[in-house]
């Protein structure tokens, strides 16, 4: 499958130091987008824990890291790498940018 750009929503809906979830129904995919100053980070919003799926968009954002509210796993938003467990699977990250007042992600 080739890369596809998808408009997630208006840029003004994502405040600084915040994470918003976006659901792409046609792909059955939920993407989280975080804004840290001028930088946007996009990643799979659902993190699998031993107790089931957990939305990272409800986690604790600190700098360019996010911690799962369900199990405490911390991820680097730039790379998707696990910084501390118990989780061991890295996040899938996506190229994301702002254009014409919208947040757009490349899948």
C-alpha positions, 0 to 999 in steps of 0.5 A, a space after each residue: 500500500 502506498 503512503 496516504 495523507 489523511 486530514 485528521 482535523 483543525 489545528 486549533 483543536 489541539 492545544 500545546 502540551 495536549 494529546 487528542 485521539 482521532 479515529 479513522 473508521 475506514 481503517 479501524 485505526 485510532 491515532 493519537 496526536 500530541 503537540 509539544 510547542 511547535 512540534 506534532 507527534 502522531 502514534 497508535 493511540 491504543 497500547 496493549 497491556 496485560 489487561 487489554 487495550 488502553 488509550 494513550 491519549 488519556 496518559 500523562 504527557 511530559 515533554 516528548 514522552 507519554 506514560 500509559 495510565 493503565 500500566 505505567 509504560 513510558 514511550 518516546 513520542 519521537 521514535 515510539 521506543 519504550 523508555 520504561 516498562 512493563 510494556 515491551 512493544 514500541 509504538 508505531 509512529 506516523 509523519 504528521 504536519 500542519 497545513 492550511 489550518 489542519 493536522 495531516 498524517 501520512 499512513 
